[in-house]
Amino acid sequence: MNKLQSVGLKSGAAALRHTVWAAAVALAGAVALAPAAQAQAPAPAAVAQAKPVKLALIESLSGPFANTGEAVYRNIYWAMERVNARGGVQLPASSGGPRPLVLERYDSKGQNEEALSALRAAIDDGAQVILQGNSSSTAAVLIEAINKHNEREPNKRVLFLNYSAVDPILTNEKCSFWHFRFDAHADMRMAALMEVMREDKALKSVYLIGQDYSFGQAVLREAKKQLAAQRPDVAVVGEELHPIGRVKDFAPYAVKIKSSGAQAVVTGNWGNDLTLLVKAARDVGYEGSFYTFYGNALGAPAAIGDAGIGKVVAVADWLPNVPGAQSEAFYQSFRTRFPKPQDDYVHMRMQLMVEALAQSIERAGSTDVVAVARQMESANVQLAGQGGTMRAADHQFQQALAVGVMDKKGAPGVKFDVEGSGYGFRVVRQIAATKAQQPHSCQMQRY
């Protein structure tokens, strides 16, 4: 067993729980983003003896979306290593002095009830920060449960940091003082894709397909709205919602797409539901483009192969081929830390999220959840040439977005491929945070 990890099984909510002590000095060579801070890191014993700040990751760690949960885990683990390598969060002696971040993981198995059970187990285990994102429906039930818990038990309040659940409702009608979203929501991502679609004058027809839950529905709804406003000349020739995580064979959907004559597919699908969709499209000979939220990894580029060159478009908060020496060094350091091709899925927003948490704890001068939340509302973080700020009004992180088009590794602008597939994404549009932002309808109860 790695000496930096304490790994065990707990029965609560049938959740797999790994406690990760990301102690300092042994990691300094692996994460080369803040050398000055790392040089000042305390001895491992000093970090290990301090009372940790517990974070709980609630994600699908088994089942059809296990790969997405594990990708999240790697990213957050790495971000916490960086914080702990510089001595943890710096608190005054009255609040316990410097303290390490500790990550515990709970398997939601892709089920909302399991996620709620995991939440109860995490709180019982002393977690102060809940991390989740790979399902907007799960995020919605967690927000509601955390709102109720924090009212009932003010001495055991928790924060909810969301890195991927992008249904716009979560920072609008369902906005909460305890919830902070670090990913661009679906309307923001769709607007970024529309930047590219607006200039594709040859595009005259699209097929909309998505997962049948709140996020997938929101994507299709916003796609129709923005197409009508910005490309009224583009016809929607098909619209489909399918069960999330349960379709094993997308061939019937692919046949419909091809038969519709659509020149492009617009989809918010993620994980296996995206990989299987693009594989099926390739197999039936569909030659149109894919405008995606998540087509840049998790098997999708390898699945579509040469057929995707110049045709698969993806939007993200950051892409490995974003120009700049700092960005390149950031990506290469992640690949050094996680060299296996299948582990190649790094999220800048998750790094910024952990940095924002560390910054907010330090500014609060304690781990009191209300104090940390108030500081989080004004978080402003920078890393490797990227950055963003939290909007206090709705707790929606404001950051730049990048749109990329799939191409072969080695093509101009494609220094890095994805997952060893030989295909990467050339950045064709970078959208400033001020332009990516969207209005909100949040009316938040503050504390």
N, C-alpha and C positions, 0 to 999 in steps of 0.2 A: 504493500500500500504506500502511495506517495506520502512522504512525511509532512506535506503541506495540507493533506486532506484527512478528515475524519469521516469515514463513510459508514452509514448504518441504515438499517431498515426500521421504520416505525409503523405501528399499526394504525395510528390515527388517520381516519378517512381513507384507509388502505393506501396511504400516500408513501411513495418512495421519497426518502429524505436523505439528502447528502449535505453534511455540514462542511463547508469549505473554509478553512483558515488560510486566507491568502496572506501569509506573513511576508515580511519585507525583503531582507537583503538577498536571499537566494534568487529573487526574481529580477533583480536590477538589470542583469545582463540581457534578459529576455525582452524587456519592455524599454525601448530606448527613446521614449518621448519626452521625458523630463529629467535629464541627467543631473541637473543641479539639485533638484529636489531629492533624487534618489541618493545622491552622495551624502545627504544629511539624514538619511533614514536611521532610526534607532536600531540597536541590536535586536535580533529576533526575540530574545527573552522578554525585553521590555514591551514589545507589541503583544506577545502571547499572554502576558500577565494582566494586561488591561482588559476591562470589561468590554466585550464587543458590542457593536451596534448590529442587531440582527435584521437581515432582509430575507423575505420569503418569496421564492419564485413559484408561482402557481401556473403550471402549463401542461399541455399534452406531452407526456414523456413516454407514452406507449400508444399503440394504435396507429391509424393511418397518417397522423400528423406528428408523429414522434420526432421526425427529422427537423421540423420547424422548432419544436421545443428545445431540442438539443442545440440548435444553432443559436437560439437566444441565450441558453445557458453559457455557451462558450464566450459569447460577447460580453455578458455581464461579469462573468468570472474574470475575464481579461481586464475589464475596466476596474474592477475591485482590486486586482493585483497591482495595478498602477497606483491607486490611492494608498494601498497599504505599503507599497514599496517606498513611498515618501514619508512613512511614519503614521499612516492612518489619518483620521479626521482630527484636527488639532483643536482640542477643547481646553479651557482653563482648568487648573487643578481642582477648583471647586466642583467641576462637573466630571471629574475623573481623569483629566489630562488626555493626552493623545489616545485614541481608541481605534482598533481595527474594525473594518467592515467584515461581516460574516454572512455567507449566503447559504440558505437552506432551500432545498427543492422539494416540491410536492406535486405529485402526478394527478392532474385533473381528469386524465383519460378522455379528454375532449367532451366532457359532460358537465353541465352547469351544476347539477347536484353534487357531483364529486368536487367541483371547484369550491362550492360553499362549505362542504365538509373540510376541505383543505384549509380554507380561510380560518375556520374555527380552531383547527389543529395548530396552525401557524401562530395565531394569537395566544393560544394556551402555551405555546413553546416560547413566548416572549418576543415574537417578531414585532418590530415597530414600523416597518415599511413593507408593503405588499407590492410585488411586481407581477404584471400580467399584460398580455396584449394580443395573443393569437386567436382572438374571437371577440367580436364586438358584442355578441349576445352574452358571453360570459362576463365581459367587462361591465355590462349594464347591471347584471344581477350582483356583481361584486360591489359596484358603487352603492346600490340600494342597501345591501347588507352592511357595508361599512358605515354608511350614514346612520343606520339604526344602532349599530354597535357603539359608535362613538358618542351617540346621545345617551345610551344606557350606561356605558362604562367609561366615563371621562378620564379615569386614571389609567386606562389601557387603550387609549386611542391609537389608531394607525393611519398612515398615509398610503395612498394608492398611486403608484407611478405606472403609467400606461405607455408602452413603447410601440404598439402596433395596432391596437383596436381603433379603427378609423371611421366608424360610423359618425357622421357629423353631430348626431343627436347627443353624444356623450359630453360635448362641451357647449351644447345649446340647451335644449329642454331638460336634459338630465345632468346639467353641470353641477358640480359639487365642490365645496371648499377643500375636501379631502382628496380630490382626484386631480392629477396633472397628466396631460397628454404630451408626449414628446415626438410623436409622428405627425406628419401632415395628414389632415383628415381627407376623406374621400373627395370632397368638393375641391379641395386644394390640389390634390393629385390629378383630378380630371381636368382642371383648368390648365395644369402644366402640360398634360398630353395634348390638350386642344391647341396649345402653342404650335405644336408640330402638325397636327391635323389641319389646322387652318391654312397652312402653306402647301399642303398636298393637293394641288388643284385637280389632279387626275382622279382623286377619290370622289366617288359618286354614290356608293352604297356600303352600308355596314350591317353587321350582325352583332347583336348584343347578347351575351351569355354570362351568367353568374351563379354563384351559390345561393340557394334559397334560404337566406336568413337576413338579419337586419342590414349587414354590411353589403352583401351582394345586391339586395334590393335597392339600397342607397346608390350604389354605383350605376345601376341601370337607369334609375330615376334621374340622376344628375347628368348622365350621358345624353339622354333625350333632351333634357333642358338646355344643356350647353350646345348641343348640335343645332337645335332649333334657333338659338340665338346667334351662333357664330358661323354655322355652315348649313343654312336652310336648304341648300342645294343638294345635301347628302341625304339619301333615303335610308331609313331603317327598314331593312328587308326581312328581319327576323329578330325575335326576342324570346329568350329562354332562361328559366331558372331551374336548377337541378338540385337534388338533395346534397347537402354538404357532407363530404367524406364517405359517401356510401356507393358512389358510382364506380364500378370496376372497369366497365367497358364504355368508352365515350364514342365508339364508332357510330352509333345512331345519331348522336349530336353532330358529329363531324360530317356525316352524309347530308344532314339538313343544312348545315352551313354551306357546304359546297353546292348543293342543289339550289340554294337561294340566289346564287350569283353574287354574293357579297364580296366586295373587293377587300374588305378588312373586317376583323373581329375586334370588338372592344370587350375586355373582360377584367374583372377584379379578382379572378380566381387566384388561389395561392396554394402552396404545398402540392400534394399529390393530385389534387383536382386540376391544377394547371398543367403539371407534367403529363398526366394521362390525356388531357384535352389536346395538347399540341402534338403528342405522339399520334393520336388518332387522326388528327387533321393531316399530318404528314402521310400516314398510311393510306388515306383515301385519296391522296393527290391534291389536296387543297393548296392553292398557290397564292392565296391572298396574304395580307399583312395582319399582324397581331399588335394591337395597342393594349399594353398590359400595365398593371400596377406592380407585378412581381415576376416578370418574365426574365429577369436577369440572373436567376440562380435556381438552386434546389432541383437540378436535373433538367430544367426546361431547355436551355441552349443545346445540350447534348441530345435531347430528345428530338428536336426539330432539325438539327444539322444544317447543311448548306442551304436548305430551303428557307432558313430564317435570315440569311445574310441580306441586310438592307430592308428586311421586312418585319422583324420583331422589334418593337419599341417598348422601352420600359422607363418608368419614372421612379425616382428615389430621392431620398434626402442627400445622398452621396453615392458616387460610383467609383470603382477602383481606378478608372482612367480619367478622373477629374484632373485637369492639368495642375501642375505645381509640385515643387520639390517636397514640401511638407506633406502633401497628400500622398505622394508616392512613398515616402518614408514610413508614413502611418500604415499603409497597406502592406508594405514589405515586412514591417515588424509583426503584424498580425500573422502573416504567412510563416514567419520564423517561429512564432509561438505555436501555431497550429498548422504544421506542414502537410498533413494529409489532404489530398485533393477534395475529398468529400466534406471536409471541414471548412472549405473556402466560402464563407458567407459572412462578411463583416458589415456591421451596421454602425455608421458614425453616430446616429441619434442615440443609440444605447450607451455609447461612450460619453456623450454629452449629458445624458440623463444622470449617470453615476457622478460625473463631475459636478453637476448642478446640485445633487443631493449633498455631496461633501461640502460644497461651497455654502449651502444653506445651513447645514448643521454648524459649521464653523462661525458663520455670521450670527446665528442664533445664540451661540455660546453654550448650547445644551442640546440634548436630544428630545426636549419637550416637543411633542408633535405639533401643537398649535404654533409655537415659536418657529419651528422649522418650516411649517407651511407658509407662514407670513413672509419668511425670507425667500422661500421658493417662488413666491409670486413676483419677485424682482430678480430672479436668477438671470445671470448674463455670463455665458461660458464660451470659451474658445479652446480649440484643440486642433493641431495640425493644419492650421489655415482655415478651418471651418468653425462655425459657432452659431449661436442663437440666443434668443431671449424669451423668457416666459411672459405671456400677456396676462396680467393680473385679472382682467375683467372676466375671462372665461377659462383660464388655466390651459390655454392652447399655446404650445411652443411655436415660436416664429423663427423659421430658418429658411435658407436657400434650398432650392430643389434643382435636380439635374435630370435631363431626359437623354437617354442613350439609344443608339440603334445598333443592333447586332452585326458583328463583322468577324472575320477571321483574325486570330492573333497575329500580330505583325503588320497588319494593315495600318495605314496612317491613323494615329490617334488610338490604337488598340495595342498598347504595350503588354497589358495583362489580360489573360483569358479567365474563364470562370470554371472552377472545379476541374481544371486540367482538361477541359472539353476541346480546347483549341479555338473556342469562340469567346469573344469579349464584347464589350459595349463601348462604342465611340460616342463621346458626349457631343450632342448636337445642339443642346440648349441648356444654359444655366440661368435660373430664374431667381432674382434677388428676393430676400425675405420680404421686403416691402411690397413687392409685386405679387408674391405668393399668398399673402394674407387674404383672409376672407372675413366678411362681417359676421357677427354672432348675435344670438338672441338670448344669451345666458342672463338669468336673474338669480344671482347667487346669494345664499345666506352665509354671511361671514362670521368669523369667531375672533 
